[in-house]
């Protein structure tokens, strides 16, 4: 009887310990611990997520950006699109999540976005994969600066966003 009482408590704990199902990390250094050490040039990481109409609503509420291309189906179709599109800043936030959680991880802070290009619209139902690659690491006595390239690719293999990032990083 005691065994049956313990098992229900263990199941939620093991579920909590598992990584989110939409995150897939592919690092050159398999022993890299995000947030605990300085990453190396050549390392990369990716995350994948399917975007929804709720992401448009949340983006609108957060920024106040009520551009009808995001909020009005009729307007979007009049513009030649199949429907409303996801806010661009939402895609940048998706890349920010990758940096904050995976590479370099906790202790990172974006300090520059350069050459960001929005190449294709993103619609509810699109599944996107954001990938960041480290191209340079600079260290000094005060901080570490990591230079990265980033891209976001849709489920059809088409690049929807690309750019360069500067990230300040201090491992724990």
N, CA, C and O of each residue as an XYZ file, in Angstrom:
688
protein
N       0.815     -1.194      0.000
C       0.000      0.000      0.000
C       0.859      1.258      0.000
O       0.543      2.230     -0.687
N       1.921      1.242      0.752
C       2.819      2.375      0.797
C       3.414      2.654     -0.580
O       3.589      3.813     -0.956
N       3.728      1.598     -1.335
C       4.278      1.746     -2.678
C       3.323      2.542     -3.573
O       3.771      3.396     -4.339
N       2.036      2.280     -3.491
C       1.053      2.983     -4.303
C       0.946      4.458     -3.926
O       0.627      5.287     -4.778
N       1.201      4.792     -2.687
C       1.141      6.167     -2.235
C       2.358      6.947     -2.728
O       2.224      8.123     -3.070
N       3.513      6.345     -2.775
C       4.747      7.025     -3.166
C       4.778      7.299     -4.670
O       5.200      8.380     -5.081
N       4.352      6.367     -5.484
C       4.450      6.501     -6.938
C       3.759      7.755     -7.470
O       4.354      8.443     -8.300
N       2.544      8.094     -7.048
C       1.947      9.319     -7.578
C       2.778     10.565     -7.297
O       2.757     11.509     -8.086
N       3.501     10.583     -6.196
C       4.341     11.734     -5.896
C       5.577     11.764     -6.779
O       6.071     12.844     -7.103
N       6.087     10.611     -7.174
C       7.287     10.551     -8.007
C       7.009     10.969     -9.442
O       7.858     11.595    -10.077
N       5.860     10.641     -9.952
C       5.565     10.954    -11.339
C       5.623     12.450    -11.641
O       6.245     12.836    -12.631
N       5.003     13.308    -10.831
C       5.119     14.736    -11.131
C       6.563     15.236    -11.041
O       6.961     16.108    -11.813
N       7.345     14.696    -10.111
C       8.726     15.139     -9.988
C       9.532     14.778    -11.220
O      10.344     15.583    -11.677
N       9.329     13.585    -11.772
C      10.079     13.210    -12.974
C       9.616     14.034    -14.161
O      10.415     14.353    -15.041
N       8.347     14.379    -14.198
C       7.857     15.217    -15.291
C       8.474     16.608    -15.226
O       8.802     17.190    -16.260
N       8.633     17.143    -14.017
C       9.235     18.464    -13.850
C      10.698     18.450    -14.258
O      11.198     19.431    -14.809
N      11.384     17.355    -13.996
C      12.815     17.273    -14.275
C      13.119     17.155    -15.764
O      14.258     17.385    -16.171
N      12.151     16.809    -16.575
C      12.377     16.629    -18.007
C      12.420     17.977    -18.720
O      11.693     18.895    -18.340
N      13.282     18.116    -19.775
C      13.303     19.372    -20.526
C      12.005     19.560    -21.303
O      11.306     18.592    -21.604
N      11.691     20.803    -21.624
C      10.503     21.088    -22.419
C      10.583     20.312    -23.729
O      11.663     20.241    -24.316
N       9.487     19.726    -24.212
C       9.541     18.870    -25.394
C       9.879     19.611    -26.682
O      10.241     18.966    -27.665
N       9.777     20.928    -26.718
C      10.055     21.660    -27.949
C      11.491     22.166    -28.031
O      11.801     22.980    -28.901
N      12.376     21.705    -27.146
C      13.756     22.179    -27.142
C      14.679     21.036    -27.516
O      14.647     19.966    -26.908
N      15.513     21.280    -28.540
C      16.496     20.303    -28.969
C      17.833     21.015    -29.071
O      18.003     21.890    -29.920
N      18.785     20.653    -28.220
C      20.086     21.306    -28.219
C      21.069     20.432    -28.969
O      21.172     19.236    -28.698
N      21.798     21.025    -29.918
C      22.839     20.318    -30.654
C      24.115     21.122    -30.520
O      24.389     21.986    -31.352
N      24.893     20.858    -29.499
C      26.137     21.584    -29.253
C      27.318     20.738    -29.685
O      27.306     19.516    -29.538
N      28.348     21.398    -30.225
C      29.578     20.685    -30.543
C      30.189     20.099    -29.285
O      30.706     18.982    -29.320
N      30.146     20.818    -28.178
C      30.670     20.333    -26.911
C      29.511     19.697    -26.155
O      28.675     20.398    -25.586
N      29.463     18.368    -26.151
C      28.332     17.664    -25.544
C      28.262     17.839    -24.036
O      27.239     17.526    -23.428
N      29.335     18.333    -23.419
C      29.363     18.497    -21.976
C      29.101     19.938    -21.560
O      29.267     20.276    -20.388
N      28.697     20.792    -22.493
C      28.415     22.190    -22.179
C      27.195     22.279    -21.278
O      26.166     21.662    -21.550
N      27.315     23.050    -20.202
C      26.201     23.282    -19.292
C      25.783     24.738    -19.411
O      26.509     25.614    -18.941
N      24.626     25.033    -20.029
C      24.199     26.424    -20.183
C      24.201     27.162    -18.857
O      23.683     26.671    -17.854
N      24.791     28.352    -18.867
C      24.802     29.196    -17.683
C      25.934     28.908    -16.724
O      26.092     29.633    -15.741
N      26.738     27.868    -16.969
C      27.768     27.494    -16.005
C      29.188     27.588    -16.546
O      30.141     27.488    -15.773
N      29.357     27.776    -17.839
C      30.696     27.876    -18.393
C      30.664     28.730    -19.656
O      29.596     29.007    -20.201
N      31.826     29.139    -20.109
C      31.934     29.959    -21.306
C      31.866     29.064    -22.541
O      32.653     28.125    -22.659
N      30.940     29.335    -23.464
C      30.860     28.512    -24.672
C      32.027     28.808    -25.617
O      32.778     29.765    -25.425
N      32.156     27.972    -26.630
C      33.258     28.084    -27.578
C      32.757     28.386    -28.983
O      31.615     28.083    -29.327
N      33.627     28.988    -29.789
C      33.315     29.249    -31.195
C      32.942     27.923    -31.861
O      33.592     26.900    -31.644
N      31.898     27.961    -32.665
C      31.442     26.774    -33.377
C      30.281     26.066    -32.718
O      29.618     25.244    -33.351
N      30.020     26.372    -31.450
C      28.886     25.740    -30.789
C      27.582     26.305    -31.352
O      27.525     27.452    -31.795
N      26.541     25.480    -31.325
C      25.236     25.929    -31.801
C      24.145     25.269    -30.968
O      24.372     24.260    -30.300
N      22.970     25.856    -31.024
C      21.807     25.303    -30.334
C      20.559     25.699    -31.108
O      20.553     26.691    -31.837
N      19.502     24.910    -30.938
C      18.233     25.167    -31.625
C      17.063     24.903    -30.696
O      17.163     24.098    -29.769
N      15.958     25.581    -30.947
C      14.680     25.283    -30.304
C      13.609     25.313    -31.383
O      13.757     25.991    -32.400
N      12.541     24.580    -31.155
C      11.438     24.495    -32.125
C      10.131     24.752    -31.398
O       9.945     24.340    -30.253
N       9.219     25.446    -32.091
C       7.920     25.784    -31.495
C       6.907     26.037    -32.598
O       7.250     26.579    -33.649
N       5.670     25.650    -32.364
C       4.570     25.965    -33.281
C       3.858     27.206    -32.746
O       3.469     27.255    -31.579
N       3.694     28.204    -33.610
C       3.049     29.456    -33.225
C       1.547     29.373    -33.489
O       1.094     28.645    -34.373
N       0.782     30.141    -32.696
C      -0.677     30.063    -32.743
C      -1.288     31.462    -32.859
O      -0.596     32.473    -32.749
N      -2.595     31.488    -33.081
C      -3.313     32.762    -33.106
C      -3.215     33.456    -31.748
O      -3.245     34.684    -31.679
N      -3.099     32.685    -30.676
C      -2.952     33.271    -29.344
C      -1.643     34.070    -29.245
O      -1.574     35.044    -28.496
N      -0.607     33.666    -29.992
C       0.642     34.436    -29.993
C       0.427     35.829    -30.575
O       1.064     36.790    -30.144
N      -0.467     35.938    -31.553
C      -0.793     37.260    -32.108
C      -1.505     38.101    -31.045
O      -1.173     39.270    -30.843
N      -2.479     37.500    -30.374
C      -3.207     38.215    -29.320
C      -2.251     38.672    -28.221
O      -2.306     39.825    -27.794
N      -1.379     37.780    -27.764
C      -0.433     38.137    -26.708
C       0.516     39.243    -27.169
O       0.830     40.151    -26.399
N       0.974     39.170    -28.427
C       1.847     40.214    -28.961
C       1.152     41.559    -29.025
O       1.753     42.594    -28.736
N      -0.114     41.542    -29.404
C      -0.893     42.772    -29.474
C      -1.088     43.371    -28.077
O      -0.933     44.577    -27.885
N      -1.423     42.530    -27.121
C      -1.630     43.010    -25.755
C      -0.337     43.545    -25.146
O      -0.358     44.547    -24.431
N       0.781     42.889    -25.423
C       2.050     43.297    -24.833
C       2.538     44.632    -25.379
O       3.030     45.467    -24.621
N       2.409     44.841    -26.687
C       2.995     46.037    -27.301
C       1.994     47.127    -27.632
O       2.364     48.291    -27.786
N       0.727     46.755    -27.743
C      -0.255     47.723    -28.211
C      -0.261     47.845    -29.734
O      -0.985     48.678    -30.280
N       0.536     47.027    -30.429
C       0.607     47.045    -31.895
C      -0.639     46.368    -32.454
O      -0.727     45.142    -32.514
N      -1.597     47.191    -32.860
C      -2.852     46.682    -33.403
C      -2.910     46.819    -34.919
O      -3.993     46.938    -35.493
N      -1.754     46.804    -35.567
C      -1.701     46.843    -37.029
C      -2.646     45.770    -37.561
O      -2.533     44.608    -37.168
N      -3.570     46.130    -38.441
C      -4.549     45.152    -38.919
C      -3.930     43.972    -39.665
O      -4.598     42.954    -39.848
N      -2.690     44.077    -40.095
C      -2.041     42.931    -40.740
C      -1.854     41.777    -39.743
O      -1.686     40.623    -40.136
N      -1.887     42.117    -38.438
C      -1.788     41.113    -37.389
C      -3.152     40.715    -36.832
O      -3.318     39.596    -36.345
N      -4.119     41.610    -36.897
C      -5.352     41.415    -36.132
C      -6.626     41.258    -36.958
O      -7.660     40.869    -36.414
N      -6.579     41.549    -38.253
C      -7.791     41.570    -39.070
C      -7.623     40.656    -40.286
O      -6.856     40.961    -41.199
N      -8.340     39.548    -40.288
C      -8.233     38.569    -41.385
C      -8.570     39.170    -42.740
O      -7.883     38.901    -43.726
N      -9.629     39.986    -42.801
C     -10.030     40.601    -44.076
C      -8.941     41.521    -44.596
O      -8.625     41.503    -45.786
N      -8.374     42.315    -43.724
C      -7.297     43.222    -44.119
C      -6.095     42.430    -44.631
O      -5.511     42.768    -45.661
N      -5.732     41.372    -43.900
C      -4.575     40.564    -44.298
C      -4.799     39.936    -45.672
O      -3.887     39.914    -46.498
N      -6.003     39.429    -45.921
C      -6.261     38.825    -47.234
C      -6.304     39.885    -48.326
O      -5.895     39.615    -49.455
N      -6.787     41.081    -48.018
C      -6.741     42.186    -48.989
C      -5.301     42.551    -49.340
O      -5.033     43.062    -50.427
N      -4.370     42.286    -48.410
C      -2.943     42.560    -48.638
C      -2.257     41.399    -49.359
O      -1.046     41.431    -49.578
N      -3.031     40.375    -49.729
C      -2.470     39.246    -50.467
C      -1.933     38.123    -49.594
O      -1.236     37.230    -50.078
N      -2.256     38.169    -48.318
C      -1.799     37.132    -47.393
C      -2.949     36.176    -47.089
O      -4.113     36.552    -47.223
N      -2.641     34.955    -46.686
C      -3.726     34.027    -46.349
C      -4.422     34.334    -45.027
O      -5.485     33.782    -44.744
N      -3.833     35.210    -44.219
C      -4.426     35.577    -42.941
C      -3.462     36.442    -42.153
O      -2.399     36.800    -42.659
N      -3.817     36.785    -40.920
C      -2.950     37.622    -40.078
C      -1.588     36.968    -39.853
O      -1.465     35.743    -39.858
N      -0.566     37.804    -39.654
C       0.792     37.311    -39.448
C       1.248     37.553    -38.009
O       0.767     38.458    -37.327
N       2.178     36.727    -37.577
C       2.774     36.843    -36.241
C       3.627     38.109    -36.207
O       4.297     38.426    -37.191
N       3.613     38.834    -35.094
C       4.441     40.033    -34.922
C       5.924     39.681    -35.052
O       6.362     38.640    -34.563
N       6.687     40.544    -35.706
C       8.126     40.344    -35.860
C       8.858     40.284    -34.536
O       9.794     39.500    -34.373
N       8.432     41.120    -33.579
C       9.116     41.111    -32.288
C       8.930     39.767    -31.588
O       9.770     39.374    -30.778
N       7.845     39.057    -31.888
C       7.629     37.739    -31.301
C       8.717     36.776    -31.766
O       9.176     35.928    -31.000
N       9.123     36.913    -33.025
C      10.200     36.062    -33.550
C      11.530     36.406    -32.895
O      12.327     35.516    -32.597
N      11.771     37.687    -32.671
C      12.995     38.093    -31.974
C      12.970     37.547    -30.541
O      13.997     37.105    -30.025
N      11.804     37.580    -29.908
C      11.667     37.007    -28.575
C      11.940     35.505    -28.560
O      12.477     34.979    -27.585
N      11.575     34.823    -29.631
C      11.836     33.390    -29.770
C      13.351     33.131    -29.790
O      13.834     32.199    -29.148
N      14.085     33.958    -30.526
C      15.548     33.843    -30.549
C      16.109     34.189    -29.170
O      17.052     33.546    -28.709
N      15.545     35.186    -28.514
C      15.990     35.562    -27.175
C      15.823     34.392    -26.199
O      16.675     34.168    -25.339
N      14.739     33.664    -26.337
C      14.522     32.484    -25.491
C      15.648     31.469    -25.688
O      16.152     30.896    -24.722
N      16.034     31.257    -26.929
C      17.123     30.332    -27.238
C      18.407     30.753    -26.524
O      19.095     29.924    -25.928
N      18.721     32.033    -26.589
C      19.935     32.557    -25.953
C      19.841     32.436    -24.433
O      20.805     32.034    -23.781
N      18.698     32.779    -23.873
C      18.526     32.769    -22.419
C      18.532     31.360    -21.835
O      19.020     31.149    -20.724
N      17.994     30.396    -22.577
C      17.857     29.051    -22.027
C      18.964     28.095    -22.427
O      19.323     27.215    -21.645
N      19.519     28.246    -23.630
C      20.384     27.200    -24.160
C      21.807     27.620    -24.506
O      22.755     26.933    -24.126
N      21.977     28.708    -25.203
C      23.326     29.081    -25.647
C      23.433     30.583    -25.798
O      22.867     31.146    -26.735
N      24.137     31.242    -24.911
C      24.966     30.655    -23.871
C      24.202     30.214    -22.634
O      24.738     29.434    -21.846
N      22.963     30.682    -22.423
C      22.154     30.220    -21.304
C      21.994     31.276    -20.221
O      22.261     32.455    -20.453
N      21.556     30.853    -19.036
C      21.353     31.788    -17.928
C      22.609     32.623    -17.667
O      23.727     32.110    -17.688
N      22.404     33.898    -17.424
C      23.525     34.827    -17.243
C      23.823     35.605    -18.506
O      24.757     36.406    -18.543
N      23.029     35.371    -19.548
C      23.245     36.077    -20.817
C      22.288     37.249    -20.957
O      21.183     37.242    -20.414
N      22.737     38.257    -21.698
C      21.917     39.435    -21.954
C      22.254     39.946    -23.348
O      23.402     40.293    -23.626
N      21.250     39.991    -24.224
C      21.486     40.509    -25.576
C      21.901     41.970    -25.484
O      21.247     42.771    -24.816
N      22.987     42.308    -26.158
C      23.458     43.696    -26.142
C      23.446     44.318    -27.527
O      23.750     45.502    -27.673
N      23.099     43.544    -28.541
C      23.016     44.110    -29.876
C      22.380     43.151    -30.861
O      22.675     41.956    -30.867
N      21.502     43.690    -31.693
C      20.919     42.962    -32.810
C      21.355     43.695    -34.069
O      21.110     44.893    -34.209
N      21.991     42.992    -34.969
C      22.513     43.622    -36.171
C      22.031     42.881    -37.411
O      21.891     41.658    -37.413
N      21.784     43.646    -38.454
C      21.434     43.062    -39.752
C      20.248     42.103    -39.673
O      20.216     41.098    -40.383
N      19.278     42.406    -38.817
C      18.108     41.536    -38.695
C      17.226     41.723    -39.922
O      16.872     42.844    -40.290
N      16.882     40.610    -40.539
C      16.020     40.639    -41.722
C      14.823     39.726    -41.502
O      14.975     38.570    -41.107
N      13.634     40.254    -41.761
C      12.410     39.474    -41.753
C      12.148     39.102    -43.207
O      11.741     39.952    -43.999
N      12.375     37.853    -43.559
C      12.375     37.442    -44.964
C      11.040     36.908    -45.463
O      10.738     37.002    -46.653
N      10.250     36.356    -44.571
C       8.954     35.795    -44.945
C       7.983     35.984    -43.780
O       8.401     36.009    -42.623
N       6.698     36.116    -44.081
C       5.727     36.209    -42.990
C       5.547     34.858    -42.297
O       5.761     33.800    -42.889
N       5.152     34.925    -41.037
C       4.878     33.729    -40.240
C       3.412     33.769    -39.851
O       2.896     34.802    -39.424
N       2.749     32.636    -40.003
C       1.312     32.538    -39.754
C       1.023     31.580    -38.604
O       1.834     30.703    -38.309
N      -0.130     31.743    -37.953
C      -0.523     30.762    -36.944
C      -0.503     29.362    -37.570
O      -0.966     29.162    -38.693
N       0.034     28.417    -36.831
C       0.171     27.047    -37.323
C       1.559     26.736    -37.860
O       1.905     25.567    -38.033
N       2.364     27.766    -38.128
C       3.736     27.527    -38.599
C       4.582     26.995    -37.452
O       4.487     27.467    -36.319
N       5.403     26.014    -37.761
C       6.369     25.477    -36.808
C       7.732     26.014    -37.181
O       8.207     25.810    -38.298
N       8.358     26.699    -36.245
C       9.637     27.366    -36.506
C      10.745     26.757    -35.661
O      10.528     26.312    -34.535
N      11.939     26.753    -36.241
C      13.145     26.347    -35.525
C      14.118     27.508    -35.541
O      14.525     27.973    -36.605
N      14.490     27.976    -34.355
C      15.498     29.031    -34.211
C      16.830     28.359    -33.907
O      16.915     27.464    -33.066
N      17.872     28.809    -34.611
C      19.216     28.275    -34.416
C      20.187     29.427    -34.243
O      20.129     30.416    -34.973
N      21.082     29.292    -33.269
C      22.140     30.278    -33.058
C      23.486     29.568    -33.135
O      23.643     28.451    -32.641
N      24.458     30.237    -33.765
C      25.809     29.705    -33.914
C      26.798     30.733    -33.385
O      26.716     31.913    -33.728
N      27.724     30.292    -32.556
C      28.733     31.203    -32.012
C      29.854     31.374    -33.027
O      30.449     30.403    -33.495
N      30.130     32.641    -33.358
C      31.179     32.948    -34.334
C      32.423     33.549    -33.706
O      33.504     33.484    -34.292
N      32.284     34.142    -32.502
C      33.425     34.758    -31.837
C      33.117     34.895    -30.352
O      31.974     35.137    -29.964
N      34.150     34.736    -29.524
C      34.032     34.943    -28.083
C      35.167     35.874    -27.660
O      36.340     35.588    -27.900
N      34.804     36.988    -27.029
C      35.794     37.938    -26.505
C      35.644     38.000    -24.997
O      34.537     38.123    -24.471
N      36.769     37.913    -24.313
C      36.738     37.998    -22.854
C      37.636     39.138    -22.390
O      38.648     39.451    -23.017
N      37.244     39.747    -21.284
C      38.093     40.725    -20.614
C      37.799     40.642    -19.125
O      37.029     39.786    -18.691
N      38.389     41.500    -18.360
C      38.255     41.407    -16.907
C      36.839     41.702    -16.410
O      36.481     41.293    -15.305
N      36.031     42.402    -17.201
C      34.688     42.791    -16.744
C      33.576     41.897    -17.262
O      32.620     41.605    -16.543
N      33.698     41.465    -18.506
C      32.588     40.708    -19.085
C      33.069     39.872    -20.264
O      34.197     40.014    -20.736
N      32.201     39.016    -20.715
C      32.440     38.222    -21.921
C      31.424     38.667    -22.954
O      30.253     38.868    -22.633
N      31.864     38.820    -24.189
C      30.945     39.149    -25.269
C      30.988     38.023    -26.282
O      32.053     37.629    -26.757
N      29.817     37.517    -26.602
C      29.694     36.418    -27.539
C      28.992     36.944    -28.781
O      27.938     37.573    -28.688
N      29.579     36.683    -29.939
C      29.001     37.082    -31.208
C      28.397     35.839    -31.853
O      29.019     34.778    -31.916
N      27.171     36.005    -32.327
C      26.430     34.861    -32.855
C      25.700     35.239    -34.140
O      25.371     36.403    -34.365
N      25.456     34.242    -34.969
C      24.509     34.387    -36.063
C      23.258     33.615    -35.651
O      23.338     32.609    -34.947
N      22.122     34.095    -36.093
C      20.870     33.419    -35.757
C      19.995     33.349    -36.990
O      20.025     34.230    -37.848
N      19.219     32.288    -37.060
C      18.233     32.168    -38.133
C      17.008     31.454    -37.582
O      17.088     30.677    -36.631
N      15.879     31.739    -38.204
C      14.626     31.061    -37.873
C      14.096     30.487    -39.176
O      13.941     31.202    -40.166
N      13.823     29.200    -39.165
C      13.398     28.478    -40.370
C      12.021     27.885    -40.121
O      11.741     27.380    -39.034
N      11.153     27.949    -41.144
C       9.803     27.391    -40.979
C       9.778     25.900    -41.320
O      10.797     25.315    -41.686
N       8.599     25.306    -41.194
C       8.428     23.874    -41.405
C       8.712     23.447    -42.841
O       8.869     22.256    -43.109
N       8.779     24.394    -43.760
C       9.088     24.092    -45.162
C      10.562     24.292    -45.484
O      10.964     24.186    -46.642
N      11.374     24.581    -44.463
C      12.798     24.779    -44.664
C      13.166     26.164    -45.174
O      14.297     26.381    -45.608
N      12.230     27.100    -45.127
C      12.465     28.470    -45.603
C      12.873     29.367    -44.442
O      12.263     29.330    -43.374
N      13.911     30.177    -44.661
C      14.366     31.115    -43.639
C      13.367     32.260    -43.550
O      13.056     32.901    -44.554
N      12.864     32.515    -42.341
C      11.903     33.609    -42.136
C      12.559     34.805    -41.455
O      12.071     35.929    -41.573
N      13.665     34.572    -40.743
C      14.391     35.644    -40.054
C      15.857     35.240    -39.973
O      16.186     34.067    -39.797
N      16.731     36.233    -40.106
C      18.152     35.989    -39.860
C      18.783     37.276    -39.363
O      18.284     38.371    -39.626
N      19.882     37.132    -38.645
C      20.568     38.304    -38.129
C      21.780     37.923    -37.305
O      22.095     36.746    -37.132
N      22.451     38.941    -36.802
C      23.635     38.769    -35.966
C      23.325     39.300    -34.578
O      22.575     40.265    -34.428
N      23.899     38.672    -33.566
C      23.642     39.042    -32.178
C      24.947     39.246    -31.433
O      25.933     38.549    -31.671
N      24.937     40.200    -30.539
C      26.005     40.370    -29.555
C      25.362     40.073    -28.210
O      24.300     40.602    -27.883
N      26.021     39.219    -27.436
C      25.467     38.803    -26.156
C      26.523     38.961    -25.080
O      27.631     38.439    -25.204
N      26.176     39.683    -24.020
C      27.036     39.745    -22.836
C      26.704     38.530    -21.995
O      25.544     38.144    -21.856
N      27.749     37.935    -21.437
C      27.520     36.662    -20.739
C      28.482     36.504    -19.576
O      29.690     36.701    -19.708
N      27.918     36.146    -18.444
C      28.730     35.855    -17.267
C      28.233     34.541    -16.683
O      27.167     34.513    -16.068
N      28.981     33.443    -16.859
C      28.531     32.171    -16.274
C      28.474     32.274    -14.749
O      29.183     33.081    -14.148
N      27.643     31.466    -14.144
C      27.500     31.431    -12.681
C      28.716     30.830    -12.038
O      28.776     30.718    -10.814
